[in-house]
Amino acid sequence: MEIIKSGVKKREILKSNRLIEGSYKFTTSENRLVDLALMKLEVIMLDKNLSAEEVAALIKKAQFEEITIYVSDYKKEYNIKNNTVYEELAKSANRLLKRQLVYSEKGRLIKKNWAITCIFNDDENSISIQFHPDLIADLLMFKGCYTRFDFDVRKYIKSFYTCRIYELLKQYEIYGTRTFTLEKLRFLLGIDDNEYPLWSNIRQSVILPAVEGINKKLDLYVEWESSGAKRKVENVSFKFRKQKSKIENRDQIGLFNQKSSIPEDIDYNIIAEFKELLGVTIGVHQIDKFMKDSAKAIKQYDLNISVKEYIAQKKIVVDNYAEKHNVPSYIGAMVRAVQENWVLNFKSQAKGAFNNYEQRTYDGSDGKMDFRQLEKKLLGWDKSADDEVASTLSEEE
């Protein structure tokens, strides 16, 4: 039998789909402690040709090592400044010993503990944990049916509900859509019967903050809707697309941090930043237009988002459309998306992200402006600045 230990990237976390589909609940500090420990695990990838019996034998022989988490590492990874981290970690580790994973399998309800050992070392300012051996097939040894996570993305999660919804959507990333019954979602998020008894409570305290946190910080762009009958919410649906996450640069970007801030001077660095954001080079006239239109739309649709994040989300929507349709003018489509707050499937937010109404094709077949004409009119290309704008668009960085 051959065991493969390659195929796992540095600072990557793997979780079995069975675990992700289970129910559990952590505090934010517990979640961070577990993530940091999982990032340090030496995950074992099994040969796909192994039989079920051979896999079971290997899992039976395997064991978790004790993983030591130093306070200095915890503070560095999660950018924590206070001096009470050790005490908080100790409390988190104690709670972790009592935490359980619950899931259904073949009609049976199964409960497993997360950790079996915690060691507190005051002298080294560290805590060591050992995961429960029942989780070897969920956290340590894999043949298939798992989901990968980038620790350097996950570490910016500040809410457990954000983390769980992110995991559940990331598991279905290749499909881009996922629907839960409200009852199932409550189970997966570990929401007790006496917590958030009303849908409005779940919407306001769980769904909205989680989606906002994912869209602002993580590598997915998410939209959602609820549905049901007779004003009773029965299902929650999510649509999502991969988006570029550049967490390491977020603290250095101050250009679009305010909702409606429009810089008075636009320099080469901003042009370069827009080229990276949109994938094309555009000039100062177009940049100013994008920023003003974005700020106006943010105010109009009452969005809690920065100008840069708003434009980045519209790019995801236009890219999604362009995969299946001919878009003669990418910039024209982007301008329209920014002005009208297009969302996935080009459903205007004013009418709802999942409505099935007829959308304009913008190909000129309806006698109205197509994308090329939109591009010219909305960016001022039909004015005297034609030559200047065209030369600006073709320049190299």
C-alpha positions as CSV (number, residue, x, y, z in Angstrom):
1,M,0.0,0.0,0.0
2,E,1.2,3.5,-0.9
3,I,0.5,6.6,1.2
4,I,0.9,9.9,-0.5
5,K,2.0,12.9,1.7
6,S,2.2,15.4,-1.1
7,G,-0.6,17.5,-2.6
8,V,-1.2,19.7,0.4
9,K,0.0,23.3,0.1
10,K,1.7,25.1,3.0
11,R,-0.7,26.9,5.3
12,E,-3.6,25.0,3.9
13,I,-6.5,23.4,6.0
14,L,-8.4,20.3,4.9
15,K,-11.7,19.3,6.3
16,S,-13.8,16.3,5.3
17,N,-17.1,17.0,3.7
18,R,-18.7,14.9,6.3
19,L,-17.4,17.2,9.0
20,I,-18.5,20.3,7.1
21,E,-22.0,18.8,6.8
22,G,-22.1,18.2,10.5
23,S,-23.3,20.5,13.2
24,Y,-21.0,22.2,15.6
25,K,-20.5,25.6,17.3
26,F,-17.4,27.4,18.4
27,T,-16.6,30.9,19.8
28,T,-14.4,33.0,17.5
29,S,-11.4,32.3,19.7
30,E,-12.0,28.5,19.7
31,N,-12.4,28.6,15.9
32,R,-9.1,30.4,15.6
33,L,-7.4,28.0,17.9
34,V,-8.6,25.0,15.9
35,D,-7.7,26.6,12.6
36,L,-4.1,27.4,13.8
37,A,-3.7,23.8,15.0
38,L,-5.1,22.4,11.7
39,M,-2.7,24.5,9.7
40,K,0.1,22.9,11.6
41,L,-1.1,19.3,11.0
42,E,0.9,17.2,8.6
43,V,-2.0,15.9,6.5
44,I,-1.8,12.5,4.9
45,M,-3.2,12.0,1.4
46,L,-4.0,8.4,0.6
47,D,-3.6,6.7,-2.8
48,K,-6.9,6.7,-4.6
49,N,-6.5,3.1,-5.6
50,L,-6.6,1.9,-2.0
51,S,-9.6,-0.2,-1.0
52,A,-12.0,0.8,1.7
53,E,-10.6,-2.0,3.9
54,E,-7.0,-0.7,3.4
55,V,-8.1,2.8,4.2
56,A,-9.9,1.7,7.3
57,A,-6.8,-0.2,8.5
58,L,-4.5,2.9,7.9
59,I,-6.9,5.1,9.8
60,K,-7.0,2.7,12.7
61,K,-3.2,2.8,13.0
62,A,-2.9,6.6,12.7
63,Q,-2.9,9.0,15.5
64,F,-2.9,12.8,16.1
65,E,0.2,14.3,17.5
66,E,0.0,17.0,20.1
67,I,0.1,20.4,18.4
68,T,1.6,23.3,20.3
69,I,0.2,26.8,19.8
70,Y,2.4,29.6,21.1
71,V,0.8,32.9,22.2
72,S,3.3,34.8,20.1
73,D,2.2,32.9,17.0
74,Y,-1.5,33.4,17.8
75,K,-1.1,37.1,18.3
76,K,0.9,37.5,15.1
77,E,-1.4,35.5,12.9
78,Y,-4.6,37.2,14.1
79,N,-3.1,40.6,14.7
80,I,-4.0,40.8,18.4
81,K,-2.3,43.4,20.6
82,N,-3.7,42.7,24.1
83,N,-1.7,40.9,26.8
84,T,-4.5,38.5,28.0
85,V,-4.2,36.1,25.0
86,Y,-2.9,33.2,27.1
87,E,-5.8,33.4,29.5
88,E,-8.3,33.5,26.6
89,L,-6.6,30.6,24.9
90,A,-6.7,28.5,28.1
91,K,-10.4,29.2,28.4
92,S,-10.9,28.3,24.7
93,A,-9.0,25.0,25.1
94,N,-11.0,24.0,28.1
95,R,-14.3,24.7,26.2
96,L,-12.9,22.8,23.2
97,L,-12.6,19.6,25.3
98,K,-16.4,19.7,25.7
99,R,-17.3,20.6,22.1
100,Q,-18.9,18.0,19.9
101,L,-19.4,17.4,16.2
102,V,-22.9,16.0,15.4
103,Y,-23.9,14.5,12.1
104,S,-26.2,11.9,10.6
105,E,-25.0,8.8,8.8
106,K,-27.1,5.9,7.5
107,G,-30.0,7.0,9.7
108,R,-27.9,7.2,12.8
109,L,-27.1,10.4,14.8
110,I,-23.4,10.4,15.6
111,K,-21.6,12.7,18.1
112,K,-17.9,13.0,18.4
113,N,-15.6,15.1,20.6
114,W,-13.2,17.6,19.0
115,A,-10.3,17.2,21.3
116,I,-9.0,14.6,23.7
117,T,-6.1,16.4,25.4
118,C,-5.1,19.9,26.2
119,I,-1.8,20.8,27.9
120,F,-1.3,24.2,29.5
121,N,2.3,25.5,29.7
122,D,2.6,28.7,31.6
123,D,6.4,28.8,31.3
124,E,6.4,28.6,27.5
125,N,3.3,30.7,27.2
126,S,1.7,28.0,25.0
127,I,-1.1,25.5,24.8
128,S,-1.0,22.1,23.2
129,I,-4.0,20.3,21.9
130,Q,-4.6,16.8,20.6
131,F,-7.6,16.2,18.4
132,H,-9.8,13.2,19.1
133,P,-8.8,10.0,17.2
134,D,-12.4,9.7,16.0
135,L,-11.7,12.7,13.7
136,I,-8.6,11.2,11.9
137,A,-10.7,10.6,8.8
138,D,-12.0,14.1,9.0
139,L,-8.9,16.2,9.7
140,L,-5.8,14.1,9.2
141,M,-6.0,11.3,6.6
142,F,-7.9,11.8,3.3
143,K,-8.6,9.7,0.2
144,G,-11.3,12.0,-1.2
145,C,-14.4,13.9,-0.2
146,Y,-12.7,16.9,1.4
147,T,-12.6,20.6,1.0
148,R,-9.4,22.8,1.0
149,F,-9.2,26.1,2.7
150,D,-6.5,28.8,2.7
151,F,-5.5,29.6,6.2
152,D,-4.4,33.1,5.1
153,V,-7.9,33.8,4.0
154,R,-9.7,32.1,6.9
155,K,-7.7,33.9,9.5
156,Y,-9.5,37.2,8.7
157,I,-12.9,35.7,9.7
158,K,-14.2,37.4,12.8
159,S,-17.5,35.5,13.3
160,F,-18.2,31.8,13.7
161,Y,-21.4,32.1,11.6
162,T,-19.4,33.7,8.8
163,C,-16.9,30.9,9.0
164,R,-19.6,28.2,8.8
165,I,-21.5,29.7,6.0
166,Y,-18.2,30.3,4.1
167,E,-17.3,26.6,4.6
168,L,-20.7,25.4,3.4
169,L,-20.4,27.5,0.3
170,K,-16.8,26.8,-0.4
171,Q,-17.6,23.1,-0.4
172,Y,-19.9,23.8,-3.4
173,E,-17.7,26.3,-5.1
174,I,-17.6,24.5,-8.4
175,Y,-21.4,24.6,-8.6
176,G,-21.8,28.3,-7.5
177,T,-25.2,27.8,-5.8
178,R,-26.6,26.1,-2.8
179,T,-30.0,26.0,-1.1
180,F,-30.8,25.0,2.5
181,T,-34.1,24.5,4.3
182,L,-34.2,26.9,7.2
183,E,-34.4,24.0,9.6
184,K,-31.2,22.4,8.0
185,L,-29.3,25.7,8.1
186,R,-30.1,26.2,11.8
187,F,-28.8,22.7,12.4
188,L,-25.6,23.2,10.4
189,L,-24.9,26.5,12.2
190,G,-25.5,25.0,15.6
191,I,-28.3,27.4,16.4
192,D,-30.4,26.0,19.3
193,D,-34.2,26.0,19.3
194,N,-34.3,28.9,21.8
195,E,-31.8,31.0,19.8
196,Y,-33.1,33.4,17.1
197,P,-36.7,32.1,17.2
198,L,-37.8,34.5,14.5
199,W,-36.6,34.6,10.9
200,S,-36.0,38.3,11.2
201,N,-33.5,37.5,14.0
202,I,-31.6,35.0,11.9
203,R,-31.6,37.4,8.9
204,Q,-30.3,40.3,10.9
205,S,-27.9,38.6,13.3
206,V,-26.6,35.7,11.2
207,I,-27.2,35.9,7.4
208,L,-26.5,39.6,6.7
209,P,-23.3,39.9,8.8
210,A,-22.0,36.6,7.4
211,V,-22.5,37.5,3.7
212,E,-21.1,41.0,4.3
213,G,-18.0,39.5,6.0
214,I,-17.5,37.0,3.2
215,N,-17.8,39.6,0.5
216,K,-15.5,42.1,2.1
217,K,-12.7,39.8,3.4
218,L,-12.8,36.3,1.7
219,D,-12.4,34.8,-1.7
220,L,-16.0,34.3,-2.5
221,Y,-18.6,36.9,-3.6
222,V,-22.1,35.9,-2.3
223,E,-25.7,36.8,-2.9
224,W,-28.7,35.2,-1.2
225,E,-32.4,35.1,-1.0
226,S,-35.1,33.5,1.2
227,S,-38.2,31.8,-0.1
228,G,-41.3,30.1,1.2
229,A,-45.1,30.1,1.2
230,K,-47.7,32.3,3.0
231,R,-45.0,34.7,4.3
232,K,-43.2,31.9,6.1
233,V,-39.5,31.5,5.2
234,E,-38.7,27.9,4.4
235,N,-35.5,28.0,2.3
236,V,-32.4,30.1,2.1
237,S,-30.5,30.1,-1.3
238,F,-27.0,31.3,-2.0
239,K,-25.3,32.1,-5.3
240,F,-21.6,32.7,-5.2
241,R,-18.5,33.1,-7.4
242,K,-14.8,33.1,-6.7
243,Q,-13.3,36.5,-6.2
244,K,-9.8,37.7,-5.9
245,S,-8.7,38.0,-2.3
246,K,-5.7,40.2,-1.5
247,I,-5.9,40.3,2.2
248,E,-2.3,41.1,2.7
249,N,-2.8,44.5,1.0
250,R,-6.0,45.6,2.6
251,D,-4.4,47.7,5.3
252,Q,-2.3,49.5,2.7
253,I,-5.2,50.4,0.4
254,G,-6.8,53.7,1.4
255,L,-8.1,54.9,-2.0
256,F,-11.6,53.6,-1.8
257,N,-12.1,53.1,2.0
258,Q,-14.9,55.6,2.3
259,K,-18.3,55.0,0.7
260,S,-18.5,58.2,-1.3
261,S,-14.9,59.5,-1.3
262,I,-13.8,60.7,-4.7
263,P,-10.1,61.7,-4.9
264,E,-9.5,65.1,-6.3
265,D,-6.3,64.1,-8.1
266,I,-5.9,60.8,-10.0
267,D,-2.3,59.7,-10.5
268,Y,-0.5,56.9,-12.3
269,N,-0.8,54.6,-9.2
270,I,-4.6,54.8,-9.3
271,I,-4.6,54.0,-13.1
272,A,-2.4,51.0,-12.3
273,E,-4.7,49.9,-9.5
274,F,-7.8,50.1,-11.8
275,K,-5.9,48.1,-14.4
276,E,-5.3,45.4,-11.9
277,L,-8.9,45.6,-10.7
278,L,-10.6,45.5,-14.1
279,G,-7.9,43.7,-16.2
280,V,-7.7,46.5,-18.7
281,T,-6.0,49.9,-18.8
282,I,-8.4,52.9,-18.7
283,G,-7.7,56.6,-18.5
284,V,-8.4,59.3,-15.9
285,H,-11.7,60.3,-17.5
286,Q,-13.1,56.7,-17.3
287,I,-11.7,56.2,-13.8
288,D,-13.4,59.4,-12.6
289,K,-16.6,58.2,-14.2
290,F,-16.4,54.8,-12.6
291,M,-15.8,56.2,-9.1
292,K,-18.6,58.8,-9.3
293,D,-21.1,56.3,-10.7
294,S,-20.1,53.8,-8.0
295,A,-20.4,56.3,-5.2
296,K,-23.8,57.3,-6.5
297,A,-25.1,53.7,-6.8
298,I,-23.8,52.9,-3.3
299,K,-25.8,55.8,-1.9
300,Q,-28.9,55.0,-4.1
301,Y,-29.0,51.3,-3.1
302,D,-28.0,52.0,0.5
303,L,-25.0,49.6,0.4
304,N,-22.5,49.3,3.2
305,I,-19.5,48.8,1.0
306,S,-16.5,50.8,-0.4
307,V,-16.2,52.0,-3.9
308,K,-13.4,49.6,-4.8
309,E,-15.3,46.6,-3.3
310,Y,-18.5,47.7,-5.3
311,I,-16.6,47.8,-8.6
312,A,-14.9,44.5,-7.9
313,Q,-18.3,42.8,-7.3
314,K,-19.7,44.2,-10.5
315,K,-16.6,42.8,-12.4
316,I,-17.5,39.3,-11.0
317,V,-21.1,39.7,-12.3
318,V,-20.0,40.9,-15.8
319,D,-17.3,38.1,-16.0
320,N,-20.0,35.6,-15.1
321,Y,-22.2,36.9,-17.9
322,A,-19.4,37.1,-20.4
323,E,-18.7,33.4,-20.0
324,K,-21.9,32.5,-21.7
325,H,-22.7,35.6,-23.8
326,N,-20.9,37.8,-26.4
327,V,-19.9,41.1,-24.8
328,P,-18.4,43.3,-27.6
329,S,-17.5,46.1,-25.1
330,Y,-16.4,45.0,-21.7
331,I,-16.0,48.5,-20.4
332,G,-19.6,49.4,-21.6
333,A,-21.0,46.4,-19.7
334,M,-19.0,47.4,-16.6
335,V,-20.3,50.9,-16.7
336,R,-23.9,49.7,-17.0
337,A,-23.4,47.1,-14.2
338,V,-22.0,49.8,-11.9
339,Q,-24.8,52.3,-12.6
340,E,-27.6,49.8,-12.2
341,N,-26.1,47.6,-9.5
342,W,-26.2,44.4,-11.5
343,V,-26.0,41.2,-9.4
344,L,-25.4,37.6,-10.5
345,N,-27.5,36.7,-13.5
346,F,-28.0,40.4,-14.1
347,K,-30.9,40.7,-11.7
348,S,-31.1,44.3,-10.5
349,Q,-31.1,44.5,-6.8
350,A,-34.1,46.8,-6.9
351,K,-36.1,43.9,-8.2
352,G,-34.4,41.1,-6.3
353,A,-31.3,39.1,-6.9
354,F,-33.1,36.0,-8.0
355,N,-36.1,37.2,-10.0
356,N,-36.7,35.5,-13.4
357,Y,-37.7,38.6,-15.4
358,E,-36.6,39.3,-18.9
359,Q,-33.3,41.2,-19.2
360,R,-32.1,43.5,-22.0
361,T,-29.5,41.8,-24.3
362,Y,-27.7,45.1,-25.0
363,D,-26.9,43.8,-28.5
364,G,-28.9,46.5,-30.3
365,S,-31.7,44.0,-31.3
366,D,-34.3,46.0,-29.3
367,G,-33.5,49.2,-31.2
368,K,-31.7,50.6,-28.1
369,M,-28.0,51.2,-27.5
370,D,-25.7,48.2,-27.5
371,F,-22.6,47.8,-25.2
372,R,-20.4,49.6,-27.7
373,Q,-22.7,52.6,-27.9
374,L,-23.1,52.6,-24.2
375,E,-19.4,52.6,-23.8
376,K,-19.0,55.7,-26.1
377,K,-21.9,57.6,-24.6
378,L,-21.3,56.9,-20.9
379,L,-17.6,57.4,-21.0
380,G,-17.7,60.5,-23.2
381,W,-16.2,58.8,-26.3
382,D,-18.8,60.6,-28.5
383,K,-17.3,64.0,-27.6
384,S,-14.2,65.8,-28.5
385,A,-12.0,63.7,-26.2
386,D,-12.2,60.7,-28.6
387,D,-8.5,60.7,-29.5
388,E,-7.3,61.4,-26.0
389,V,-9.4,58.6,-24.5
390,A,-8.6,56.0,-27.2
391,S,-4.8,56.7,-26.8
392,T,-5.2,56.4,-23.0
393,L,-6.9,53.0,-23.3
394,S,-4.1,51.6,-25.5
395,E,-1.2,52.8,-23.4
396,E,0.9,50.2,-21.6
397,E,1.5,50.3,-17.9
